Amino acid sequence: MKTYLVTGCAGFIGSNLVDYLLKRNCKIIGLDNLSTGKKFFLKDALKNKNFKFYKIDLLKNHIDKYFKNVDRVYHFAANADVRFGLKHRKKDINQNIIVTYRILETIKKNKINELIFASTGSIYGEATQIPTKENTSFPIQTSLYGASKVSAEAIISAYSEAYNLKSYIFRFVSILGDRYTHGHVYDFIKKLKKNKNVINILGDGNQKKSYLHVADCIQAIDLAVRKFNKKVNIINLGTQECLTVKESVKIICKILKLKPKMQYSGGKRGWIGDNPYIYLDTYKIRSTGWEPRYNIKESIKKTVKYLLKNKWLLKIKN
């Protein structure tokens, strides 16, 4: 039986990944400091004898002992706050770069040969090539989050070249689905719960974004790890469609049976570092035969229904 270690195991994507791997008869070691992750998301995993959870700080605590006899590491722990990155600049550096370096040093020490890393489509900045391919001309970074993630990618690539480490770097579009607690769908529902008559939208509402359901994301990761075999594998994950923010708000309002007045603030960007058009070329992952089961509208609907069913999540201060 293989033993996998998952950082950020109590987070949105990480907890869904843990459940997925446990169903495939793997032993899982889960690490999370619970700063944004929720132990509630691990309620089923914690009942499984093949899952061990440890609350630790990957930046400050000694982590070597958790990596012993591990076959593969899924590094999903990160600070994922793009919007407020400029207000806490050190957090992106520490959580996304320094923590990744510490993980890599521990992997090297324990002679682990595989690393799966959760990166982001934000590293493409304001791409001129749409849909954006993995090998597009490298862009100027527009957010500290994107800059920290691409820095982590670079360090991972260097370790892979030097220390016999096979790495998989997945550049996601925004992910939706069960346990989602951060992003535009969450924010809009929270706003509408406070004021059903008016909704303030950052930007002009014409920002085009692509979204992927978390179940499709994890299935794609699992398939890619089995199909691709280079030393460094960089793979976009997304759908072959995108949606404007206006269209997304309309879907949410329809489910909530509300017709609020829409107010816009700012220009074409919602905030500094917001990329007004994210649409990734997913030919590489689709060449494996993978296709998402859910389109964007279905993903939004499922996310809204999950949050309405778990209203306590809307009370969290992000």
C-alpha positions in Angstrom: 0.0 0.0 0.0 1.4 3.4 -1.0 1.8 6.2 1.5 1.1 9.7 0.3 1.5 13.0 2.3 -0.9 15.9 1.6 -0.1 19.4 2.8 -3.1 21.7 3.2 -5.1 18.5 3.8 -8.0 20.4 5.5 -8.4 23.0 2.8 -10.9 23.1 0.0 -9.0 21.1 -2.6 -6.8 19.3 -0.2 -9.6 17.7 1.8 -11.4 16.6 -1.4 -8.1 15.1 -2.6 -7.7 13.2 0.7 -11.2 11.6 0.3 -10.4 10.7 -3.3 -7.1 9.0 -2.4 -8.5 7.1 0.6 -11.1 5.5 -1.7 -8.2 4.2 -3.8 -6.7 2.3 -0.9 -3.8 4.6 0.0 -2.3 5.5 3.3 -2.5 9.3 3.8 -0.6 11.6 6.1 -2.3 15.0 6.3 -0.6 18.2 7.4 -2.5 21.5 8.0 -2.2 24.4 10.4 -6.0 25.0 10.2 -5.5 28.7 9.6 -7.9 28.5 6.7 -8.5 24.8 6.5 -11.4 23.2 8.4 -11.1 20.0 10.4 -14.8 19.5 9.6 -13.9 18.8 6.0 -11.9 15.8 7.3 -14.7 14.3 9.3 -15.0 11.2 7.0 -11.2 10.9 6.6 -10.6 10.9 10.3 -12.8 7.8 10.7 -10.5 6.0 8.3 -7.6 3.9 9.8 -5.5 4.8 6.8 -5.5 8.5 7.5 -3.3 10.3 10.0 -3.8 14.0 10.6 -1.3 16.4 12.2 -1.9 20.0 13.0 1.5 21.7 12.3 2.9 24.9 11.0 5.0 24.1 7.9 6.8 27.4 8.2 7.9 27.0 11.8 7.7 23.4 13.0 10.1 20.6 12.5 8.5 18.5 9.7 11.0 15.8 8.9 9.4 13.0 10.9 6.2 13.2 8.9 7.9 12.5 5.6 9.6 9.3 6.5 8.7 6.3 4.3 6.4 8.5 2.1 6.1 7.5 -1.6 4.7 10.8 -2.9 4.0 14.3 -1.7 1.0 16.5 -2.7 1.9 20.0 -1.8 -1.4 21.9 -1.6 -0.7 24.2 1.4 -0.6 27.8 0.4 -1.7 31.4 0.9 -4.3 31.7 -1.8 -5.4 35.3 -1.2 -4.8 37.2 -4.5 -7.0 40.2 -3.7 -5.4 41.3 -0.4 -1.8 40.1 -1.2 -0.5 43.7 -1.1 -1.8 44.2 2.5 0.2 41.2 3.9 3.1 40.9 1.5 5.3 38.7 3.6 2.5 36.0 3.8 2.9 35.1 0.1 6.7 35.0 0.4 6.6 32.8 3.5 3.7 30.5 2.8 4.2 30.0 -0.9 8.0 30.2 -1.4 9.7 29.5 1.9 7.3 26.6 2.8 7.8 25.1 -0.6 11.6 25.3 -0.1 11.3 23.6 3.3 9.1 20.8 1.7 11.7 20.3 -1.0 14.6 20.0 1.5 12.6 17.5 3.4 11.7 15.5 0.3 15.4 15.5 -0.7 16.5 14.3 2.8 14.0 11.5 2.8 14.7 10.5 -0.8 11.1 10.9 -2.0 10.8 10.7 -5.8 7.5 12.4 -6.6 6.0 15.8 -5.9 2.6 17.1 -7.0 2.3 20.9 -6.7 -0.9 23.0 -6.8 0.0 26.2 -8.8 -2.3 28.6 -10.6 -3.3 30.2 -13.9 -2.5 33.5 -12.2 1.1 33.0 -13.1 0.3 33.9 -16.7 -0.5 37.5 -15.6 -2.3 39.4 -18.3 -1.6 36.9 -21.1 -1.6 38.0 -24.7 -2.1 34.4 -25.9 -5.7 33.2 -25.3 -6.3 30.3 -24.7 -3.0 30.4 -22.8 -0.6 27.4 -23.3 1.8 26.0 -20.8 4.8 27.2 -22.9 3.5 30.7 -23.7 6.1 33.5 -23.6 6.6 34.2 -19.9 4.6 37.2 -18.7 5.2 40.0 -16.3 3.7 39.1 -12.9 0.7 41.2 -11.8 0.1 39.8 -8.3 2.3 38.8 -5.4 0.3 35.5 -5.3 1.2 34.8 -8.9 4.8 35.8 -8.4 5.1 33.6 -5.3 3.6 30.6 -7.1 5.9 31.0 -10.2 8.9 31.3 -7.8 7.9 28.1 -6.2 7.5 26.4 -9.6 11.1 27.5 -10.5 12.5 26.1 -7.3 10.7 22.8 -7.8 12.0 22.6 -11.3 15.6 23.2 -10.1 15.3 20.5 -7.4 13.8 18.1 -10.0 16.8 18.6 -12.3 19.3 18.2 -9.4 17.9 15.5 -7.2 16.1 12.8 -9.2 12.7 14.2 -8.3 9.8 13.8 -10.7 7.5 16.8 -10.3 4.0 17.6 -11.5 3.0 21.3 -11.5 -0.7 21.9 -12.1 -1.8 25.4 -13.1 -5.5 25.7 -12.1 -8.2 28.1 -13.1 -10.5 29.0 -10.2 -11.9 25.8 -8.6 -15.5 25.4 -7.5 -17.5 22.7 -5.6 -18.1 21.3 -2.2 -16.1 22.9 0.7 -15.4 26.0 -1.3 -14.9 28.9 1.1 -12.9 31.5 -0.9 -13.7 33.3 -4.1 -16.3 35.2 -6.1 -19.3 32.8 -5.6 -18.7 32.8 -1.8 -18.3 36.6 -1.8 -21.5 37.3 -3.8 -23.6 35.0 -1.7 -22.3 36.6 1.5 -23.1 40.1 0.1 -26.6 39.1 -1.0 -27.3 37.6 2.4 -26.6 41.0 3.9 -28.4 43.0 1.3 -30.7 41.3 -1.2 -31.5 44.6 -3.0 -28.0 45.7 -4.1 -24.8 43.8 -5.1 -21.5 45.6 -5.5 -19.3 44.1 -8.1 -15.6 44.8 -8.2 -14.5 45.8 -11.8 -16.9 46.3 -14.6 -18.4 42.8 -14.6 -17.0 42.0 -18.0 -14.0 40.1 -16.6 -13.9 36.7 -18.3 -12.9 33.7 -16.1 -12.8 30.0 -16.5 -13.8 27.7 -13.6 -13.4 24.0 -12.9 -15.2 21.7 -10.5 -13.0 20.3 -7.7 -14.0 16.7 -8.6 -12.9 17.2 -12.2 -9.7 18.9 -11.0 -8.7 15.9 -8.8 -9.6 13.4 -11.4 -7.4 15.3 -13.9 -4.5 15.3 -11.4 -4.8 11.6 -10.8 -4.9 10.8 -14.6 -2.0 13.1 -15.4 0.3 11.6 -12.8 -0.3 8.2 -14.4 0.0 9.4 -18.0 2.9 11.8 -18.0 6.4 10.8 -17.1 8.9 13.7 -17.7 11.2 15.0 -15.0 9.1 18.2 -14.8 5.5 18.0 -16.0 3.6 21.3 -16.2 -0.1 21.0 -16.9 -3.0 23.5 -17.3 -6.3 22.5 -15.7 -9.5 24.2 -16.8 -12.5 23.9 -19.0 -12.9 24.9 -22.7 -15.2 27.8 -21.8 -15.3 30.9 -19.8 -17.9 33.2 -18.2 -18.1 36.9 -17.4 -18.5 38.0 -13.8 -21.9 39.5 -14.8 -23.1 36.1 -16.1 -21.9 34.4 -13.0 -23.8 36.8 -10.7 -27.0 36.3 -12.7 -26.7 32.5 -12.2 -26.2 33.0 -8.4 -29.1 35.5 -8.2 -31.4 33.1 -10.1 -30.8 30.3 -7.6 -31.3 32.7 -4.7 -34.5 34.0 -6.4 -33.2 37.6 -6.1 -33.1 40.5 -8.5 -30.7 43.0 -7.0 -29.4 46.2 -8.6 -25.9 45.7 -9.8 -23.3 48.3 -8.9 -19.8 48.3 -10.3 -16.6 49.8 -8.9 -13.3 50.2 -10.6 -12.3 49.7 -14.2 -11.8 46.4 -16.0 -9.9 45.0 -13.0 -11.6 44.2 -9.7 -8.4 44.9 -7.8 -4.6 45.3 -8.4 -3.4 42.0 -9.7 -6.8 40.8 -10.9 -6.5 39.4 -14.4 -9.5 40.4 -16.5 -9.3 37.4 -18.8 -8.2 33.9 -17.7 -8.7 31.1 -20.2 -6.2 28.3 -20.3 -5.3 25.9 -23.2 -6.0 22.4 -21.8 -5.0 20.4 -24.9 -2.3 18.6 -22.9 -4.6 17.1 -20.2 -7.3 16.5 -22.8 -4.8 14.4 -24.8 -5.1 11.8 -22.1 -8.8 11.4 -22.8 -9.8 13.5 -19.8 -12.9 15.8 -20.1 -14.6 17.6 -17.3 -17.9 16.2 -16.2 -19.3 19.6 -15.2 -19.5 22.8 -17.2 -19.1 26.2 -15.6 -22.8 26.8 -15.0 -23.2 23.4 -13.4 -20.2 24.1 -11.1 -21.5 27.4 -10.0 -25.0 25.9 -9.2 -23.4 23.0 -7.2 -21.3 25.5 -5.3 -24.2 27.8 -4.4 -26.3 24.8 -3.3 -23.5 23.5 -1.1 -23.0 26.9 0.6 -26.7 27.3 1.2 -26.8 23.8 2.7 -23.8 24.8 4.9 -24.6 28.3 5.9 -22.2 28.3 8.8 -19.4 28.7 6.2 -20.8 32.0 5.2 -20.1 33.4 8.7 -16.4 32.9 8.4 -14.3 36.0 8.4 -11.9 35.7 5.4 
